[in-house]
Amino acid sequence: MSSPLSMLKKTKRVPLQGLHSDQWGREKVSFRGNLLTEFQAEVVQNDGGDDSSDPSSLQTSCSDVSKAKSKSLLKKAGPPPSDFELMSVMMQRVNLLEKILKSQAQELETKDQKISMLEKKLRLREESVSHDLNGRDDVESRCQQLQNQVNDMERFLNDYGLIWVGEERSSDSGECELTHSSEASRIRDFHLDFDLVLHRIMDLNILTGEGESFVQSTPTGAQLVKKNPVQLRLYSNGIVMFDGPFRSYQEHSTQQFIQDVMDGYFPSELQKRFPHGVPFEVFDKRDEEFIFKQPWERFPGEGRTVCGKKEESSNVRRYQTTGNKLTMDQFLNRMPKVVIKAGKVIGVRKSLREMLQGSSDAQCSDSVIHIDTAALEARKERLQIFPSDRTSCDIITLKVKSEDGSQTYMLKMFFSETMGHLRKYLDHHRGDDHPGYDIISTFPRCCYEDTTRTLQSYGLTSNATLMLRKTQHSHPVPAVK
């Protein structure tokens, strides 16, 4: 008699029909997509490893077998999938995930390269913007520094009664072409209106103060004088200004002169010579024609042509420039005293006087000489420490004219300094070879003899003008008490 264990070993177990078969069938449905591998393996085993078979026919047979097997499975439930099947499915999924991971890694690498390139561009842009900002700050600070220097220079020149007028600079070619084109258009459109010119000149004379008097200093004091007008003669074919020469209306400079006047402006060619304007004395001779007279003798008779007609019309008259000669002083008075060129003060009148007189020892009249004093040095030191503090309530400016009035000495002195200090400054600059002199004032007329008294005790508490006079004993000037 056999035991139950031996029965279990020898007999083959058969799956239960009915409910259990249905359950296995339903469980098998979830693995239906993985049966292809099982069918291919069965076909390979059935063929016995035939290597000469066609791969295409093998694939076709496998597909047929799989279809038939799938149909049979719908009717008959099979066993559950084995571990090898599960392992194969897992390997397929792992391979798929590896491919997906590899493609995503490549995509991430490409995006990282693009991000690094964009970050580099952004960094370069930010560096250029910061460099531009730094350069702009440097330019602004440099401009502010130069502006402060210009302001200091202008204040320094103003202390000595000078004004910076600059120098002429050549403009760019484009600006020159534009200016030439505009001027050429004005020349083409030039039309002279005598009535308008006369009306504009009357307005300009009112603006320049025609008939008004101003105070002019002289070697002996001051006097009231009027501005000398500029003589202007208008002819039918041109103008004559000052004492000549004749200028035709066909000339560009004459057209510009007349156009400026008709536009209501002071002529630009006289701006440097008369910066504050000058009145005009106009002689209207529009009905007459100016003909320049030759320096040689003209035929005294009346000229006639072959046909018997006269040489000139009745409205044509001959004129010549007046030729009034100016004295040297009148000529020099028309010239500016000094001119600032390239930062240097040039005495125009002195150079012209030396050239006209032919002597290098000639002195220029009304030359101003600045003398260094203790008050001036103190003021300079205070300005270096406090540039904005320009008040000097305890300092006055004295203008001392020489005996002949040709030179003016400018001195800045304290109230507490004496007349002895003033004489010391003058003697140090003039030298010891000058004769004795007295310091006087014209109004009130008095003499400052006591060298121990201070300027404040003499009442010199504001800017004043004094004069030097050779020592005279016959007509003493009353001293200030």
C-alpha positions as CSV (number, residue, x, y, z in Angstrom):
1,M,0.0,0.0,0.0
2,S,1.4,3.3,-1.0
3,S,1.6,6.4,1.0
4,P,-0.1,9.7,0.1
5,L,3.3,11.3,-0.5
6,S,4.1,8.7,-3.2
7,M,0.9,9.4,-4.9
8,L,1.7,13.1,-5.1
9,K,5.1,12.3,-6.7
10,K,3.8,9.9,-9.4
11,T,0.6,11.3,-10.5
12,K,0.2,14.4,-12.6
13,R,-1.9,17.3,-11.4
14,V,-4.6,18.5,-13.7
15,P,-6.0,22.0,-13.3
16,L,-9.6,22.3,-12.1
17,Q,-12.3,23.0,-14.6
18,G,-14.9,25.7,-14.3
19,L,-14.3,28.6,-12.0
20,H,-10.5,28.1,-11.7
21,S,-10.1,27.8,-15.5
22,D,-12.0,31.1,-15.9
23,Q,-9.8,32.7,-13.3
24,W,-6.6,31.5,-15.1
25,G,-8.0,32.7,-18.3
26,R,-8.7,36.2,-17.0
27,E,-5.2,36.4,-15.4
28,K,-3.7,35.4,-18.7
29,V,-5.3,38.3,-20.5
30,S,-3.1,40.8,-18.8
31,F,0.0,39.2,-20.4
32,R,-1.4,38.8,-23.9
33,G,0.9,41.5,-25.4
34,N,4.0,39.3,-24.3
35,L,3.2,36.0,-26.1
36,L,5.2,36.8,-29.2
37,T,8.5,35.7,-27.6
38,E,7.0,32.4,-26.5
39,F,5.7,31.6,-30.0
40,Q,9.0,32.4,-31.7
41,A,10.8,30.2,-29.2
42,E,8.4,27.3,-30.0
43,V,8.8,27.7,-33.7
44,V,12.6,27.6,-33.4
45,Q,12.4,24.4,-31.4
46,N,10.1,22.8,-33.9
47,D,12.4,23.6,-36.8
48,G,15.3,22.0,-35.0
49,G,17.7,24.9,-35.5
50,D,17.6,25.0,-39.3
51,D,20.0,27.9,-40.3
52,S,19.2,27.7,-44.0
53,S,15.6,28.9,-43.6
54,D,14.6,32.3,-45.0
55,P,14.2,35.0,-42.3
56,S,11.2,36.6,-44.0
57,S,9.4,33.2,-44.2
58,L,10.3,32.6,-40.6
59,Q,8.8,35.9,-39.6
60,T,5.7,35.2,-41.6
61,S,5.3,31.7,-40.0
62,C,5.8,33.2,-36.6
63,S,3.2,35.7,-37.3
64,D,0.8,33.0,-38.5
65,V,1.5,30.8,-35.5
66,S,1.0,33.7,-33.2
67,K,-2.3,34.5,-34.7
68,A,-3.5,30.9,-34.5
69,K,-2.2,30.6,-30.9
70,S,-3.9,33.8,-30.0
71,K,-7.2,32.5,-31.3
72,S,-6.8,29.3,-29.5
73,L,-6.0,31.1,-26.3
74,L,-9.3,32.9,-26.6
75,K,-11.0,29.5,-26.4
76,K,-8.5,27.7,-24.1
77,A,-6.7,29.3,-21.2
78,G,-2.9,28.6,-20.9
79,P,-0.5,28.5,-17.9
80,P,0.8,31.7,-16.3
81,P,4.0,33.4,-17.7
82,S,7.3,32.1,-16.6
83,D,10.2,33.9,-15.0
84,F,12.1,34.0,-18.3
85,E,9.1,35.8,-19.9
86,L,9.0,38.3,-17.1
87,M,12.7,38.8,-17.4
88,S,12.5,39.4,-21.1
89,V,9.7,42.0,-20.7
90,M,11.7,43.7,-18.0
91,M,14.8,43.8,-20.2
92,Q,12.9,45.3,-23.1
93,R,11.5,48.0,-20.9
94,V,14.9,48.7,-19.4
95,N,16.4,49.1,-22.9
96,L,13.6,51.4,-23.9
97,L,14.2,53.5,-20.8
98,E,17.9,53.6,-21.5
99,K,17.2,54.9,-25.0
100,I,14.9,57.6,-23.6
101,L,17.4,58.5,-20.9
102,K,20.2,58.8,-23.5
103,S,18.1,61.0,-25.8
104,Q,17.1,63.2,-22.8
105,A,20.7,63.5,-21.7
106,Q,21.7,64.6,-25.2
107,E,18.9,67.2,-25.2
108,L,20.0,68.4,-21.7
109,E,23.6,68.7,-22.9
110,T,22.4,70.8,-26.0
111,K,20.3,73.0,-23.8
112,D,23.2,73.5,-21.3
113,Q,25.5,74.6,-24.2
114,K,22.8,77.0,-25.4
115,I,22.3,78.4,-21.9
116,S,26.1,78.9,-21.4
117,M,26.3,80.7,-24.7
118,L,23.4,83.0,-23.8
119,E,24.9,83.7,-20.4
120,K,28.2,84.6,-22.0
121,K,26.5,87.0,-24.3
122,L,24.6,88.5,-21.4
123,R,27.8,88.9,-19.4
124,L,29.5,90.6,-22.3
125,R,26.5,92.9,-22.7
126,E,26.5,93.8,-19.0
127,E,30.3,94.5,-19.1
128,S,29.9,96.8,-22.1
129,V,27.1,98.7,-20.4
130,S,29.1,99.1,-17.2
131,H,32.1,100.2,-19.2
132,D,29.9,102.8,-21.0
133,L,28.5,104.0,-17.7
134,N,32.0,104.4,-16.3
135,G,33.2,106.2,-19.4
136,R,30.3,108.5,-19.3
137,D,30.9,109.3,-15.6
138,D,34.6,110.0,-16.4
139,V,33.6,112.3,-19.3
140,E,31.1,114.2,-17.1
141,S,33.6,114.6,-14.3
142,R,36.3,115.8,-16.8
143,C,33.8,118.3,-18.3
144,Q,32.9,119.6,-14.8
145,Q,36.6,119.9,-13.9
146,L,37.3,121.8,-17.1
147,Q,34.3,124.0,-16.6
148,N,35.5,124.9,-13.1
149,Q,38.9,125.8,-14.5
150,V,37.4,128.0,-17.2
151,N,35.3,129.8,-14.5
152,D,38.4,130.3,-12.4
153,M,40.3,131.7,-15.4
154,E,37.5,134.1,-16.2
155,R,37.3,135.3,-12.7
156,F,41.1,135.8,-12.6
157,L,41.0,137.8,-15.9
158,N,38.1,139.8,-14.6
159,D,40.1,140.8,-11.6
160,Y,42.6,142.5,-13.9
161,G,39.9,144.0,-16.2
162,L,40.4,141.5,-19.0
163,I,37.9,139.4,-21.0
164,W,38.6,136.2,-22.8
165,V,37.5,136.5,-26.4
166,G,38.9,133.2,-27.7
167,E,40.4,132.6,-31.1
168,E,39.1,131.7,-34.6
169,R,38.9,128.0,-35.4
170,S,38.5,126.4,-38.8
171,S,35.1,124.7,-39.0
172,D,34.5,121.3,-40.6
173,S,34.2,120.9,-44.3
174,G,30.5,120.0,-44.1
175,E,29.8,123.2,-42.2
176,C,31.8,125.2,-44.6
177,E,29.9,123.8,-47.5
178,L,26.6,124.5,-45.8
179,T,27.7,128.1,-45.0
180,H,29.0,128.7,-48.6
181,S,25.7,127.3,-50.0
182,S,23.6,129.5,-47.7
183,E,25.7,132.6,-48.5
184,A,25.6,131.9,-52.2
185,S,21.8,131.7,-52.1
186,R,21.7,135.0,-50.2
187,I,24.0,136.6,-52.9
188,R,21.7,135.3,-55.6
189,D,18.6,136.7,-53.8
190,F,20.3,140.1,-52.9
191,H,18.1,143.1,-53.6
192,L,19.0,146.6,-52.3
193,D,16.3,148.7,-50.7
194,F,17.7,152.1,-49.9
195,D,14.7,153.2,-47.8
196,L,14.9,150.1,-45.7
197,V,18.7,150.6,-45.2
198,L,18.1,154.1,-44.0
199,H,15.3,153.0,-41.7
200,R,17.4,150.2,-40.2
201,I,20.4,152.5,-39.7
202,M,18.2,154.9,-37.7
203,D,17.1,152.0,-35.5
204,L,20.7,150.9,-35.0
205,N,21.8,154.4,-34.1
206,I,19.2,154.6,-31.4
207,L,20.4,151.3,-29.9
208,T,24.1,152.3,-30.0
209,G,23.3,155.5,-28.1
210,E,23.6,158.2,-30.8
211,G,24.2,161.6,-29.2
212,E,24.9,160.3,-25.8
213,S,28.1,161.2,-23.9
214,F,30.4,159.1,-21.8
215,V,33.2,159.8,-19.4
216,Q,36.7,159.4,-20.9
217,S,39.8,159.6,-18.7
218,T,42.6,162.0,-19.7
219,P,46.1,162.7,-18.4
220,T,44.7,165.6,-16.4
221,G,41.4,164.1,-15.3
222,A,38.3,163.2,-17.3
223,Q,35.9,164.7,-19.8
224,L,32.6,164.0,-21.5
225,V,32.9,162.9,-25.1
226,K,30.6,161.5,-27.7
227,K,31.1,158.5,-29.9
228,N,32.5,159.4,-33.3
229,P,30.1,158.1,-36.0
230,V,31.2,156.1,-39.0
231,Q,30.6,157.9,-42.2
232,L,28.7,155.8,-44.8
233,R,28.0,157.0,-48.3
234,L,25.4,155.2,-50.4
235,Y,25.8,155.4,-54.2
236,S,23.9,153.8,-56.9
237,N,26.7,151.3,-57.7
238,G,28.4,150.9,-54.3
239,I,29.3,152.3,-50.9
240,V,32.2,154.2,-49.3
241,M,32.7,153.7,-45.6
242,F,35.2,155.7,-43.5
243,D,37.6,157.3,-45.9
244,G,37.4,154.6,-48.5
245,P,38.0,152.6,-50.6
246,F,35.0,152.3,-52.8
247,R,33.1,149.0,-52.5
248,S,30.8,147.8,-55.3
249,Y,27.5,146.1,-54.7
250,Q,28.8,143.2,-56.8
251,E,31.3,142.3,-54.0
252,H,30.3,139.6,-51.6
253,S,31.5,141.6,-48.5
254,T,29.4,144.6,-49.6
255,Q,26.3,142.4,-50.1
256,Q,26.8,140.8,-46.7
257,F,27.2,144.3,-45.1
258,I,24.0,145.6,-46.7
259,Q,22.1,142.4,-45.9
260,D,23.0,142.5,-42.2
261,V,21.8,146.1,-42.0
262,M,18.5,145.3,-43.8
263,D,18.0,142.4,-41.5
264,G,18.3,144.8,-38.5
265,Y,21.7,143.6,-37.3
266,F,24.9,145.5,-36.7
267,P,27.3,144.6,-39.6
268,S,29.4,141.5,-38.7
269,E,32.6,142.9,-40.2
270,L,32.6,145.7,-37.6
271,Q,31.9,143.5,-34.6
272,K,35.5,143.0,-33.6
273,R,36.3,146.7,-34.1
274,F,33.2,148.0,-32.3
275,P,32.0,145.2,-30.0
276,H,29.4,147.6,-28.4
277,G,28.3,149.1,-31.7
278,V,28.8,152.5,-33.2
279,P,26.5,155.1,-34.8
280,F,26.5,155.7,-38.6
281,E,26.4,159.0,-40.4
282,V,24.7,158.2,-43.7
283,F,25.0,160.3,-46.9
284,D,22.2,159.3,-49.3
285,K,23.5,159.6,-52.9
286,R,21.5,156.9,-54.5
287,D,21.0,159.0,-57.6
288,E,24.7,159.4,-58.2
289,E,27.2,156.9,-59.5
290,F,30.7,156.7,-58.0
291,I,33.5,156.6,-60.5
292,F,37.0,156.2,-59.2
293,K,39.3,159.1,-60.2
294,Q,42.7,158.0,-61.5
295,P,45.7,159.6,-59.8
296,W,47.0,161.0,-63.1
297,E,45.8,164.1,-64.8
298,R,42.5,163.7,-66.7
299,F,41.9,165.2,-70.1
300,P,40.4,168.7,-69.2
301,G,38.1,168.8,-72.2
302,E,34.7,167.2,-72.7
303,G,34.7,163.7,-74.0
304,R,32.7,162.9,-77.2
305,T,32.0,159.8,-79.3
306,V,32.0,159.5,-83.1
307,C,28.3,159.9,-83.3
308,G,28.4,163.1,-81.4
309,K,27.0,161.8,-78.1
310,K,28.4,162.8,-74.8
311,E,30.6,160.3,-72.9
312,E,28.6,160.3,-69.7
313,S,25.0,160.6,-68.7
314,S,23.7,163.6,-66.7
315,N,23.4,161.6,-63.4
316,V,27.0,160.3,-63.5
317,R,29.5,162.2,-61.4
318,R,33.0,161.6,-60.6
319,Y,34.2,161.3,-57.0
320,Q,37.4,160.5,-55.3
321,T,38.0,159.5,-51.7
322,T,38.6,162.5,-49.4
323,G,42.0,161.2,-48.4
324,N,41.9,163.0,-45.0
325,K,45.0,161.8,-43.3
326,L,44.7,160.7,-39.7
327,T,47.2,161.6,-37.0
328,M,49.1,158.8,-35.3
329,D,47.1,159.2,-32.1
330,Q,43.8,159.1,-34.0
331,F,44.8,156.0,-35.8
332,L,46.0,154.3,-32.6
333,N,42.8,155.3,-30.7
334,R,40.8,153.3,-33.3
335,M,42.8,150.2,-32.5
336,P,42.1,148.0,-29.5
337,K,44.4,148.4,-26.5
338,V,45.1,144.7,-26.0
339,V,44.2,141.5,-27.7
340,I,44.3,138.0,-26.1
341,K,45.7,135.5,-28.6
342,A,46.5,131.9,-27.5
343,G,46.3,132.8,-23.9
344,K,48.7,135.8,-24.3
345,V,47.9,139.4,-23.8
346,I,49.3,141.4,-26.8
347,G,49.5,145.2,-26.7
348,V,48.3,146.3,-30.1
349,R,48.8,150.0,-29.7
350,K,52.3,149.7,-28.3
351,S,53.4,147.6,-31.3
352,L,51.8,149.9,-33.8
353,R,53.3,153.0,-32.2
354,E,56.8,151.4,-32.2
355,M,56.4,150.4,-35.9
356,L,55.2,153.9,-36.9
357,Q,57.7,155.8,-35.0
358,G,60.6,153.4,-35.9
359,S,61.8,153.3,-32.3
360,S,61.7,150.4,-29.9
361,D,61.8,152.7,-26.9
362,A,58.4,154.3,-27.6
363,Q,55.9,153.7,-24.9
364,C,52.3,153.0,-25.3
365,S,49.8,155.5,-23.9
366,D,47.4,154.5,-21.2
367,S,49.3,151.2,-20.5
368,V,48.2,149.5,-17.3
369,I,50.8,148.0,-15.0
370,H,49.9,145.7,-12.2
371,I,52.2,145.8,-9.2
372,D,52.4,142.9,-6.7
373,T,51.5,143.8,-3.2
374,A,51.1,142.0,0.1
375,A,47.3,142.4,-0.2
376,L,47.3,140.8,-3.6
377,E,49.3,137.8,-2.4
378,A,47.0,137.4,0.6
379,R,44.0,137.4,-1.6
380,K,45.5,134.8,-4.0
381,E,46.3,132.5,-1.0
382,R,42.7,132.9,0.3
383,L,41.3,132.1,-3.1
384,Q,43.3,128.9,-3.2
385,I,41.9,127.8,0.1
386,F,38.4,129.1,-0.4
387,P,37.7,129.4,-4.2
388,S,34.1,130.6,-3.7
389,D,35.0,133.3,-1.2
390,R,35.8,136.4,-3.3
391,T,34.9,139.0,-0.7
392,S,37.6,141.4,0.3
393,C,36.1,144.1,2.5
394,D,39.5,145.2,3.9
395,I,41.2,145.5,0.5
396,I,40.9,148.4,-2.0
397,T,42.2,149.0,-5.5
398,L,44.2,152.1,-6.2
399,K,44.9,153.4,-9.7
400,V,47.9,155.7,-9.8
401,K,48.6,157.6,-13.0
402,S,52.2,158.6,-13.9
403,E,53.4,162.2,-14.3
404,D,52.7,162.2,-18.0
405,G,49.6,160.1,-17.9
406,S,51.1,157.4,-20.2
407,Q,51.1,154.7,-17.5
408,T,48.6,153.6,-14.9
409,Y,49.7,151.6,-11.8
410,M,47.2,149.1,-10.3
411,L,47.7,148.3,-6.7
412,K,45.7,146.3,-4.1
413,M,46.3,147.5,-0.6
414,F,44.9,147.0,2.9
415,F,43.3,149.8,4.9
416,S,45.9,149.5,7.5
417,E,48.8,150.1,5.1
418,T,50.3,153.6,5.0
419,M,51.3,156.1,2.3
420,G,54.9,155.0,2.9
421,H,54.0,151.5,1.8
422,L,52.4,152.9,-1.4
423,R,55.6,154.9,-2.2
424,K,57.7,151.8,-1.5
425,Y,55.7,149.8,-4.0
426,L,56.0,152.6,-6.6
427,D,59.7,153.2,-6.1
428,H,60.4,149.4,-6.3
429,H,58.7,149.2,-9.7
430,R,59.8,152.6,-11.2
431,G,63.4,152.5,-10.0
432,D,65.5,155.1,-8.3
433,D,66.3,157.2,-11.4
434,H,62.9,159.0,-11.3
435,P,62.8,162.5,-9.8
436,G,60.8,163.3,-6.7
437,Y,57.0,163.2,-6.9
438,D,53.9,164.0,-4.9
439,I,50.8,161.8,-4.6
440,I,47.7,163.9,-5.2
441,S,44.0,163.4,-6.1
442,T,42.1,165.6,-8.5
443,F,38.7,165.5,-6.7
444,P,38.9,166.6,-4.0
445,R,42.2,168.2,-4.9
446,C,44.6,167.4,-2.1
447,C,48.1,166.0,-1.5
448,Y,49.1,163.0,0.6
449,E,52.4,164.0,2.2
450,D,52.4,162.2,5.5
451,T,53.9,158.8,4.9
452,T,53.1,157.5,8.4
453,R,49.3,157.8,8.0
454,T,47.2,154.9,6.9
455,L,44.9,154.8,3.9
456,Q,41.9,154.6,6.2
457,S,42.9,157.7,8.1
458,Y,43.0,159.6,4.7
459,G,39.5,158.4,3.9
460,L,40.6,155.9,1.2
461,T,38.2,153.1,2.1
462,S,37.0,152.4,-1.5
463,N,38.6,152.1,-4.9
464,A,40.2,155.4,-5.9
465,T,42.3,157.0,-8.6
466,L,45.4,159.0,-7.7
467,M,48.0,160.9,-9.7
468,L,51.8,161.5,-9.5
469,R,53.2,164.9,-9.9
470,K,56.7,166.2,-10.0
471,T,57.6,167.9,-6.7
472,Q,56.8,171.6,-6.9
473,H,57.4,174.2,-4.2
474,S,56.0,177.3,-5.9
475,H,52.4,176.1,-5.9
476,P,51.9,173.7,-3.1
477,V,48.8,171.5,-3.0
478,P,47.0,171.5,0.4
479,A,47.6,168.4,2.3
480,V,44.9,166.3,3.8
481,K,44.5,166.8,7.6
